Amino acid sequence: MILIPAIDIIDGKCVRLTQGDYEKKKIYNEHPLEVALQFEGVGIRRLHLVDLDGAKKGSVVNQKVLEQLASKTKLEIDFGGGIKTDADIRSVFDAGAAIATVGSIAVKDKELFFRWLNHYGAERLLLGADVKEEKITIGGWLEGTDISVFDFLRAYVSGGVTNVFCTDVAMDGLLQGPSIELYKKIIAAVPGISLIASGGVSCLADLDTLQECGCEGVIVGKAIYENRITMEDLRKRIITG
């Protein structure tokens, strides 16, 4: 199971939200590059970079942060937040992202999403499924829908999507453990899915549980920033596999 630390950006700074609430913001570092270099230094190879300003605005805002991290590290960066147009996704790849994370557009404009899938290839797109009570939520978690996460994922995986991450918004940032039962249900309901878990990870034991339930990867954020999982823990985890 691949470990993917997250860096969430507001105003160019490394922050974390609680349950997707922009009013519950905590700044952890004003220099995201410092954080990225720490991750790289312990052997991390992939980074989940989220433009929270972009997700809220509906267009990419913190492209300069992406450019800096991509040029100053060797991390494979998946970048999301505000990717809505052909120009957006081109700019993200031009800025150094290896993978574009797309969520809202897959709900609002399926034709455009599948055009990107065909043009760039499934390996360069990461479908984000943000969930509240098993329903898809979009727009930086600010807009709910009536779409079942299971129906949503089945449709896209059958259409050629290979990489998906799922965040249970109700658990995100609480450090109370991930939504294990939700992930089990998704893996059982969606044949062929390669699922990355996101949200709620509180300790190393959570990583073991996610691996046991069949997740291919896990995005970890607040647990690292609050030292529930230390940089040394990450180093040891990567060395031992």
GIPE-V802184 format. One record per residue. PHI is phi in degrees with one decimal (* if undefined). OMEGA is omega in whole degrees, 0 to 359 (none if undefined). BURIAL is b if it has 16 or more other ideal C-beta (glycine too) atoms within 10 Angstrom, else e. Layout:
((PHI & OMEGA & BURIAL) (PHI & OMEGA & BURIAL))
This chain:
((* & 183 & b) (-83.3 & 177 & e) (-92.3 & 183 & b) (-128.0 & 175 & b) (-65.1 & 180 & b) (-111.5 & 167 & b) (-122.8 & 178 & b) (-101.7 & 189 & b) (-117.4 & 166 & b) (-132.4 & 181 & b) (53.6 & 177 & e) (77.4 & 184 & e) (-112.5 & 179 & b) (-81.1 & 184 & b) (-133.1 & 167 & b) (-136.6 & 173 & b) (-101.8 & 172 & b) (-116.1 & 181 & e) (53.5 & 176 & e) (72.4 & 184 & b) (-89.7 & 182 & e) (-65.9 & 177 & e) (-80.1 & 179 & e) (-107.8 & 185 & e) (-106.3 & 175 & e) (-127.5 & 179 & e) (-86.0 & 180 & e) (-103.6 & 179 & b) (-160.4 & 180 & e) (-81.4 & 183 & e) (-128.4 & 182 & e) (-55.5 & 180 & b) (-61.4 & 178 & b) (-58.9 & 180 & e) (-67.0 & 180 & b) (-60.0 & 179 & b) (-66.9 & 175 & e) (-63.6 & 179 & e) (-60.6 & 180 & b) (-61.2 & 183 & b) (-66.2 & 179 & e) (-99.4 & 174 & b) (103.7 & 176 & e) (-64.5 & 181 & b) (-113.9 & 184 & e) (-130.3 & 182 & b) (-132.2 & 175 & b) (-102.2 & 185 & b) (-108.6 & 186 & b) (-119.8 & 176 & b) (-89.4 & 183 & b) (-68.5 & 174 & b) (-61.8 & 181 & b) (-66.1 & 179 & b) (-61.6 & 181 & b) (-73.3 & 183 & b) (-78.2 & 183 & e) (91.4 & 173 & b) (-156.9 & 185 & b) (-63.2 & 182 & b) (-115.1 & 189 & b) (-97.4 & 180 & b) (-64.3 & 181 & b) (-63.6 & 177 & e) (-64.8 & 177 & b) (-58.6 & 180 & b) (-58.3 & 181 & e) (-65.4 & 182 & b) (-67.4 & 181 & b) (-69.6 & 183 & b) (-84.7 & 185 & e) (-101.9 & 177 & e) (-132.4 & 175 & b) (-105.2 & 181 & e) (-65.9 & 170 & b) (-80.6 & 187 & e) (-104.9 & 165 & b) (-100.5 & 189 & b) (-122.2 & 178 & b) (-142.3 & 178 & b) (119.8 & 176 & b) (87.1 & 179 & b) (-79.6 & 187 & b) (-127.6 & 186 & b) (-130.5 & 175 & e) (-57.9 & 180 & e) (-65.3 & 179 & e) (-60.7 & 186 & b) (-69.2 & 176 & b) (-63.1 & 182 & e) (-65.2 & 179 & b) (-66.3 & 178 & b) (-68.2 & 178 & e) (-63.5 & 181 & e) (-79.1 & 174 & b) (117.8 & 177 & b) (-67.4 & 174 & b) (-83.0 & 185 & b) (-138.0 & 174 & b) (-100.6 & 177 & b) (-92.4 & 186 & b) (-129.5 & 179 & b) (-131.8 & 186 & b) (-58.8 & 184 & b) (-65.9 & 178 & b) (-67.4 & 177 & b) (-85.7 & 189 & b) (-88.0 & 183 & e) (-146.6 & 183 & e) (-60.7 & 182 & e) (-60.8 & 179 & e) (-65.3 & 180 & b) (-58.5 & 182 & b) (-69.7 & 173 & e) (-64.6 & 176 & e) (-63.6 & 180 & b) (-58.7 & 181 & b) (-71.4 & 184 & e) (-76.6 & 186 & e) (-93.6 & 182 & e) (95.9 & 185 & e) (-62.2 & 183 & e) (-71.5 & 182 & e) (-103.6 & 177 & b) (-123.1 & 175 & b) (-119.3 & 181 & b) (-82.4 & 178 & b) (-97.5 & 177 & b) (-116.3 & 177 & b) (-91.5 & 195 & b) (-130.7 & 167 & b) (-127.9 & 181 & b) (51.7 & 176 & e) (67.4 & 175 & e) (-114.9 & 180 & e) (-69.1 & 173 & b) (-124.3 & 189 & b) (-135.3 & 176 & b) (66.3 & 182 & b) (65.9 & 177 & b) (72.3 & 185 & b) (-93.1 & 185 & e) (-128.3 & 180 & e) (-85.0 & 175 & e) (-137.5 & 175 & b) (-102.4 & 185 & e) (-85.6 & 177 & b) (-66.5 & 179 & e) (-60.7 & 182 & b) (-70.5 & 177 & b) (-63.7 & 181 & e) (-59.5 & 184 & b) (-70.6 & 177 & b) (-59.1 & 182 & b) (-63.8 & 184 & e) (-80.0 & 177 & b) (-66.2 & 177 & b) (-66.8 & 179 & e) (-89.1 & 174 & e) (116.3 & 177 & e) (-68.1 & 181 & b) (-115.4 & 184 & b) (-123.1 & 183 & b) (-136.6 & 166 & b) (-121.4 & 184 & b) (-127.4 & 178 & b) (-118.3 & 171 & b) (-85.7 & 186 & b) (-58.8 & 182 & b) (-63.7 & 183 & b) (-100.2 & 190 & b) (-64.6 & 176 & b) (80.4 & 183 & b) (-92.4 & 181 & e) (58.7 & 180 & b) (-113.4 & 180 & e) (101.5 & 181 & b) (-77.7 & 182 & b) (-84.7 & 185 & b) (-57.9 & 183 & b) (-63.0 & 177 & e) (-62.2 & 181 & b) (-65.5 & 176 & b) (-61.2 & 180 & e) (-64.9 & 179 & e) (-64.8 & 181 & b) (-61.7 & 179 & b) (-72.6 & 187 & e) (-89.1 & 186 & e) (-123.7 & 181 & b) (-60.1 & 176 & e) (85.5 & 182 & e) (-74.8 & 171 & b) (-109.0 & 193 & b) (-102.5 & 172 & b) (-105.1 & 180 & b) (-83.7 & 180 & b) (-150.9 & 174 & b) (105.0 & 172 & b) (92.0 & 181 & b) (-57.2 & 186 & b) (-121.2 & 186 & b) (-164.1 & 180 & e) (-62.2 & 181 & e) (-60.9 & 177 & e) (-61.9 & 179 & b) (-64.9 & 178 & b) (-61.9 & 181 & e) (-64.4 & 179 & b) (-65.2 & 178 & b) (-65.1 & 181 & e) (-64.7 & 182 & e) (-85.0 & 171 & b) (107.3 & 178 & b) (-71.6 & 181 & b) (-84.6 & 181 & b) (-159.5 & 178 & b) (-146.6 & 174 & b) (-95.2 & 183 & b) (-121.9 & 181 & b) (-126.5 & 190 & b) (-60.2 & 180 & b) (-58.8 & 177 & b) (-74.5 & 185 & b) (-68.1 & 177 & b) (-95.9 & 177 & e) (63.1 & 170 & e) (-71.8 & 172 & b) (-124.0 & 185 & b) (-87.8 & 175 & e) (-60.9 & 178 & b) (-67.3 & 174 & e) (-58.7 & 179 & b) (-62.5 & 181 & b) (-59.7 & 180 & e) (-63.7 & 181 & e) (-63.0 & 181 & b) (-69.6 & 180 & e) (-64.8 & 183 & e) (-86.4 & 181 & e) (78.4 & none & e))
